[in-house]
Amino acid sequence: MSRGLLLSCILIAAAATATAEKPPAPASPLAPAEILFLDFLDAANAVGAIDSGLWPTFKDRDRASWAAAEKDLHAKLLASLAALDPAKLGPADQKALAAMRVTLADYGDPSPAVANAPGGPACKDRDDPKLDYEGLSAALAACYREIGNQLKFEDGTIDRGGALGLLGDLEEPERRKALHEAFVPLWQALNGNNEPTSPYRRLIKLAAAAEATNGSGVEAAARAIGVTTADVEKWLVQVLEAWRDSTDPTPVEPWDFRYAIGAGGRALAPAFAKTPLLELDHRFYRDLGVDLDALGVVYDIKERPNKSPLAYTDFLVRGRYDADGNWQRTIARVVGRYEEGGLGSLNELVHENGHAVAISAIRNRPAFTDWPDTLFTEAFADVPSWSVYEPAWQQKYLGTSLPVGESLRGLFGSVMLDIAWSLFEIRMLRDPAQDPNALWTDITREYLHIKPHPGQSWFLVRVQLVSRPGYMVNYGLGAVLTAEIRSATRDAIGAFDAGNPRWHAWTSEKLLRFGSEKGAKQLMDELLGRPMSPEPLLGEIRRMRE
């Protein structure tokens, strides 16, 4: 049998577990296109890794070589797909073809991480009236790299992420206020003086038009779980009300909010001096049944010039079955700033490695070797990352722990910011002509007890608000999914906050091995056996009263 025919037989087989081999299956007419599909994606991922500044070459090939391969493979793939007669394909192949077309469509719609890569429009181009939606978005994202990565504070500079973390640590209110005001040049670049023609307000109008046309942001997230945008908005308000009613109503300044919720992180800070974050992260995952070193995850976590201001995880190499039926592993690439830090930084690192674990667990035909929908992707990564805020995790890995209420305030305070941004974007996209500063002031005053400062565009500390307006709902609504998954996981295999060797195998079998074959709604329906609800998340927030 020829190698090509053997590959064709292998590719169509049903999804297998992480350790099982695929049995032979009848050859699929889609198999040649699927091989091109994986090769094309590998070339695109190589270009992305080089463009990120991680390496000048990959596998001894420079960017020009990979870019030429990407272009050539893309043309061959499109020709191969065009030659197919979908009517002659069986149901499984039709579904696989549809999945490939979705991935190819997404290839032209950069993720927040890609949108922040060097190149393309610069921050200075933000006032160019000729820029379309994608161009204006890229220009504003560049402002976070050019201005946000070097905020002027005291006698030096600090990057945006470091500044947000420091706001939770600085003891002196006047220094926190000064650090908050270090963001002003960034906010002014993005939103001017909040005039209707400011760059951000022009962008949100373009984003609203795109949302109305293709439902690419908030509507896509709602559709992913079979509900309406109105349902999502209702859930978000319920969760914010639960936070409001469970926390101290004394108003705080916006520069003091992170400090107010960060008492637990400050109390645990000395424990983090003993062990590097990556070591803590890897030990936890080993106790969950997954060896990140064995998976070959590539880490780009050191500071370097022109680095993306946004942490993210992406494919570096797509997994596939070889001619002998053996799985060739997926290689994930994690980008961020995690050389040091405390509880909040560890939470982010565990989240990014949650993405790495998810894509490494895919065992499916090439057409489905891609992310599931964005909502599920972000929600799942928080399933292990929330554990670091649990006293059981802290006691095992740090040797000390916080009272549950104090610790959960740190976790859910950050989650509430994400939910507030989600609600903000839902309402801005519905009425893009309204004043964003006023809307953000109303939301944060009502639910987060934050004093009003409508003259400041301080909502613009998140890159996603400009790199992909509407994306924040994947974090806000995703928290509802995260709480549901965590609850269902505990019911099935027991507690896992301090490790559980069954976790990786169970989640791989139930949720991860399918890749893009199954979306959030199907996965959650099969997991829960009932409609989704915000109640598990509301229950977690109520635990703060303990």
N, C-alpha and C positions, 0 to 999 in steps of 0.2 A: 504493500500500500504506500502511496506517495505521502510525503510530509504534509502537503497541502490538503489532501483528502482526509488524513488522520486529524489534522487540526479542525477541519470542518465537522468531523464527527464529534469531536470533543466540545466544540463551542456551544452547541445547541442544548447540551445536557441541562437538567434541572439543577437549581442551586443546591450546594452541599454544605455541610458544616465545615468549621475551620480546619478540621483534621481529616475529613473524608476526601476520597478521590472521586472524580466524576466518572460515571459509567459511560461507555460508548453510546452514541445516539445517531439516528439517521442524519445524513448530511443536510445542512440548511443552505438554501440559495443566498441567504444573507451573510454567510460566514466570511467570504472574501472581503465584503465591505466592513465587517466587524473588525477584522485584522487591521485594515487600513485605519479604522476609527481609533483603535488603541495606539497605533503608531503615530497618527496625527496628534493625538492628545499628549503623547510623550514628548513629541517635538515642541508643542506649544508650552508644556510645562518646563522644558529645558530653557526655552527663550525667557519665560517668566522668572526662572531662578537667576539667570544671568542678568536680566534687566533689574532685578531687585538689588543688585550689587553684591550678592553673596560670593560669586566666583566670576572670573573673566571667561572661563570655559567650563564645560561639563562633558565628562567622558571624552576628554581630549578633543572636543570640537568647540569652535568659537561661536559667537552669536550669529554671524553671517551664515555659517554652515547649518546651524539649527533652523534659522529663519527660512533658508531656502528649502530645507526639508519640510518644514511646516507648510509652506506655500504649495510645494509639489504634492504632498500627501493630501492636503485639503482639496486640491483640484481632482486628484484621483478618486478620493472618497466621494465627492459630489457626482463625478461621472459614474461611479459604481452604483450609487443610490439611484441615479436617474435611469439607469439601464434596467432597474427592477420593475416588475409589474406587481404593485401591492395587492391587486385582486387575486393573484395566484399564490400569495403567501398564506400560511396557516395563521391561526389566531396568535400563537406564541411569537411568531416572527413579525406579525403586524405590530404587536405591542413593543417588541424590541426595536423595530424601525421607528416607531413613534418616540421612544425614549432617546434614540440617537438624534433625532431631529430636534428634540427639546435641548439636548446638550449643545448641539451645533448652534442653535439660536442663542443660547446663553453665552456661547463663545464670543458673540458680538456685543454682549452686554457686560462690561467689566464689573467684577466684584469690587467692593470697597478697597480691598487690598490692591488690586491691579490698578484701580483708578488713582492710587497714591504713588504709583511707581514714577521715578524720574522720567522726564520726557513729556512731550505734548505741551499744552498751554501752561504758561507760568502765572503766578499770582497777579502780576502786573497787567495781564490780559483780561482781567475780570470785568473791566468796563467796556470792552470791545462789543459793540452792538451786533456784530456779525456772528458772534459765537452762538451756536445752537445749544440745545439742552446738554448734550454730552460734553461739548467744549466748555461751556460755562461751569458745569459741574467739575470738570478736570481742573480748571483754573482756580476755583475756590478750594478744591482739595489741595492744590499746590501751596496755597497760603498756609495750611497747617504744617507743611514741610518747611517752607521758607521762613515763616514767622513763628509758628507754634513750636518748632524744634529749638528755638533760641530766644525764649522770653527773657527779658532783662529784669533781673531781680537782685536787689542789694548790690553786691560787688561783682556779680557774674551773670551767667545765663543758665537757664534751666529749660528742659523740654516740657511739652504740654503734659505728658503722662506723669513725669516726675513731679510737676507742680501740683497736679490733682492729688497725688499721693501725699505730698508734703502738707497740703491743706488739712489733712487728717492728723498731722503730727505736731505742727507748730503750736507751742503753748501760748504765745503772745498774740492776743487778738489783733493788735496793730500790724504785726508781721503777716498774719493771715490776710488782712485787708489789703496790704501792700502787694502780696502775692496774687490775690484775686485781680487787682488792678493791673498787674503785669500782662494780663490777657487783653487789655483794652486795645492795643494796636491790632491784634488779631481780629477782635470783634468788629473794629471799625473797617478793616480791610474787607470783611465778609458782608457786613450789613450797613456800612456807612454810618449815617445818623438816623437810621431806621426810616429813611424816606421811601415812598412807594417804588422808586426806581433803583433802590439799592441792589447790589449784586444778589444777595440772598433772596430778596423779595421778587426779583425777576426770575430767579431759579425756581422758587416754589410755585410760581404761576406756570412755568413750563412743565414742572413735575406734575402739577394737577391735571394739565392737559394730557400728558402721557398716561397718567393713572386712569383718566376717563376713557382713553383709547384702548389700553391693553391690560389694565388692572395689574400693573407690575409690582406694586408695593403692598399697601395695606389690604387691598382687595385680594391679592394673591394669597396673602397669609390667611385671611378669613376663609377663602375658598379651599385652602389646603386642608382644613379640618371640617369643611361642610357647614360653615355658619356664615352669617352676614357681617358686614362691617358694623352694623348697629349692635349685633350681639357682642362683638369684640369690645366696642366702646362701653357697653353696659358692664361687662366683666371687669374691664380696667378700672372703671369708676368704683365698682364694689371693692376691689382690692385696695385702691387708694383710700377709700373710706375706712376700711378695716385698719390700715396703718394709722390714719389720722386719729381714730378712736382708741388706738392702743398705745399711743405715744404722748409724751409731755406736750401740752398745747402751748407752752411758752414760745413766742415767736423768736426765731434766730435769724441772723444775717446770712445771706447766701454764702459768704466766705467762712461762716462758722458751721454750716450744716455737716460737712464731712468730718469736722472735728467732733461734733456732737455725737455722731453715730460711730466714731472710731475709737471710743474708749477701750473696747476689747482688744482691738489691734495694738494699741499702745501698750496695754498691759502685757501682751504676749511678745512684744518686740524683743526683749532680752533673750527669749528662747530661740529666736531665729538667728541669733549671732553664732550659734554653735554648729549649724549645719547648712550647707548651701541649699537654695530652693530646689534646684534640679534633683539633688539627692533625696530630699523629702518627697518630692513628686514621684520619683521612680520607685521609692520604697513603697509608697501607698499603692501604686499601680501593680507592683509585684504581688502585694497582698490581695489585690483584686483578681489575680490570676493572669496578668499580662505583663510580659517583660518588654519594656520599650526599647531597651538596648538590642534585644534579639530582633525586634521589628525593624531596626535600622533607621529609626527616625533621625532626620537631619535637623540640628538646632542652629538657628541664626539668632542668638539671644544676646550678643554683645553689642555695645554701642559702636556705631561707625557713621561716617558722614552720609548724608542723603538717604538715610534709612527711612522706610515707611513709618509715619507717625502712628500707624494702626497695627496692632498685633493681629496676626492671622495664621491660618494653617492651610496648606495646599498640597495637592499631589506633586511629587517630584517624578515618580515612576508609577505607572498603573500596573496593578497585579494582573496576571494572566496564567492560564494553564499552558504548559509546554507540550511538545509533541508526544511526550511519554505520559501525559496526564498529571504531571506534578505541578503544583501551584508555585509560580514565581511571585514572590511577595511584592505587595505595594510598598513604596517608600514615601513617607510623608515628610513635609518640610514645615517646621514651626518657626515663625518670625515674631520677635518681640524684644523686650528689654527686661531680662530676668536674671542678671548676674547677682543681684541682691534684692532685698525687700522683705516685707513681712506678710501678714495674713492676706491683705488685698492682692498683693503681687502673686502669692502662691495660688490664690483662687483663680486668677487669670491664667497662670501657667497650667494648672490642672485642667481648666476649661479647654485651652488650646490642645493639650494632649488628649482630651476627650475626642476632639476632632480627629487626631492622628489614630487613635484606637478605632474610631468608627470606620474610617476609610480602609484601614488595614484589615478589618474584619470582613470586607466584602468578598464573597465567594459566588460569583455569578458569571454569566456569559458576558462578553465584552460590551455589548450594548448597554448593560446596566452597571458597568464599572464607573460609576459617577456618584456624586452626592445625591441623597434624596432631596426633597424640597427644603428651602432655606429655613423654614419655620422649625421643622423637626431637627435639622442639623444643629441649629443654635440651642434648641431646648435640650437635646441629648447631651451636649458637651457640658451642660451645667449639672447633670445628674451626679457625676463624681465630684465636681468642683464645689458644690454646696456642702459637701461633707466636711471640708476643712473648718467650717464654722460650728461643727458639732463638738460638744465636750468630749465625746468618746474618741474622736479623731485626735483632738489636741492632747489628750492625756497619753495616748499611745505614742504619738510621733514627736511631741514636744516635751513630754514629761510633766506638763501642767495644763490646767484647763480653766475656762471661764464659766460662770453661771450661764445657763442656757439663754436666758433673756438678754443678758448683756452681749453675748456673742451673736445671737440672731439679729439684734439691732444693727450690727455692722453689716451682716449679709443683706438683710431686707431693706436697709436704708439705701444701699446701692441699687437693689432691685427696684425700689420705688422710684428712683430717678429714671431708670429705664422705662418704667411704666408711665411716668409723667411725660417723658419724651414721646412715647408711643401715642398717648392721648393727644398731646400737642400736635403731632404730625397728622393724625386722623382729622383733627379739626382744621388745621391749616390747609390740608389738601382738599377738604370740603369747601372751604371759603378762603382761597389764597390771597384775597384782597385785604383781609383783616390785618391788624397790627400784631406781628409776632411777639414783640416785647410785652404788649398788654396781655395777650393770651397766656404766655409763659408765666407772667406775674400772677394771673388769676389762678392758674393750676397749682403753682407752688405755694401760694399763700393759703389756698383752701385746704390742700391735702398734706403738705409737707411742713406747715407752720413756718414758712420762710417769709421774712419781711419784704415788702415790695420795693423794687428798684426798676421801674419801667423805663428809665432812661438808659439802661444797660442791656446789651444783647447777650447776657451771660448764658443763655441757653446754648450758645454756639461753641461749647467746649468739645462736642463730639464730632469727629470727622464724618461719620455716616450721615449726618444731617445735610451735608452738601454732596458727598460722593455718591449717595443713593438715597434721596429723600423717600421716606416711607419704610426704610429698612429697619428702623428702630423697633417697629412692632414685632419683629422676629425675636427681640429680646424681651419686650414687655409681655406680649401674648405667650412667648416661649416659656415664661416663668410658670404659666398655668400648666403647660405640658410637662415641664420639669417636675413639678410637684406631683402630678398624676403618675409619671413614670417611676419616681422614687417610691411612692406609696405602693404601686403594683409590684415593684421589685422586692421590697421588704416582705410583702405578703407571700411572694413566691419562693424566695431563697433565704429570708431572714435578714437581720441587720447587716449593713455593709459599710457603715461610716468609718469603722476602724479596720476595714478589710474583710473580704469574704472570697475565698478562692473560687466559688461557683459563679461570681459576678460576670466575669468575661465570657465564659462559655454560654451562660444563660442569655446575656444581652446580645451576644453575637447570633445565637440561634433565633431569638425572638424578634430582634429589631434591626440588626446591622448587616447581616450577610446578603440582604437583598439589594443593597445599593439603591440605584434610582428606579428599581422595579416597582417599589411600593412607596407611596407618599404618606404624609402624616396621618391623614384620616384612616387609611386602611390599617396602618400599623397600630394606631391608637384604638381603633374599633376591635381589632383582634386581641390586643393586649388587655383592654378593659372589659369588653363585652357589654358596653353601655355607652351612652353619649358622654362626651367630656364635660367637666364641670370645674369651676374655680374653687370649689369647696376644699380640696386638699391644700391649696395655697392659702386660703383663708384660715384654715386650721393651723398651718405653720406660723402664720402671723400672730394668731392668738396665743401660741406658745410663748411669745415674748413676755406675756404677763406672768409667767412662772418666775 
